Each structure stands twice: as structure tokens, then as C-alpha cells.
Amino acid sequence: MTHSNSKRVRLSGTLTEGKRGYLLQCEDENVWRLNFMDVDIPTGANDVTVEGVQSGVDNVEVDWIGAKQ
């Protein structure tokens, strides 16, 4: 996917499933709402790294997710 004026982000934290979708709680206490775009969510992985495009104040359109090393 190409975004000409996008804001790419790479974030790490704890993945949780809320009532309205997935959330990422980062170590700096920021919380991001994650929107997955044809991405498989790793089962059993709580500590993850995600990459995607920030949309809005606290939303990320995730195009990659992996277990945090």
C-alpha cells in the first residue's frame, strides 16, 4: 500500500482485545487502537511490535504485526 503523505509508525507494547477491537498499551503508557488490514494476529503473543499508518490521534492502520523479540 502506498501513502503519499502518510505517517508511518512502528510501535511496541502489550496487545489486548477490548470490546470494540484490539488495543496496544505501550511502555510510555500511550494506548493505540489497532485496525488490522488483512493481517493475521499472532495467537498467544501478548508483547508485540506493529507497523502501520497513523490515522487520527490514536488509531493505527496495521499492515504488519509480530511477536516482540
Residue, then its C-alpha position, 0 to 999 in steps of 0.5 A: m500500500t502506498h501513502s503519499n503523505s502518510k505517517r508511518v509508525r512502528l510501535s511496541g507494547t502489550l496487545t489486548e482485545g477490548k470490546r470494540g477491537y484490539l488495543l496496544q498499551c505501550e511502555d510510555e503508557n500511550v494506548w493505540r487502537l489497532n485496525f488490522m488490514d488483512v493481517d493475521i494476529p499472532t495467537g498467544a503473543n501478548d508483547v508485540t511490535v506493529e507497523g502501520v499508518q497513523s490515522g487520527v490521534d490514536n488509531v493505527e492502520v496495521d499492515w504488519i504485526g509480530a511477536k516482540q523479540 
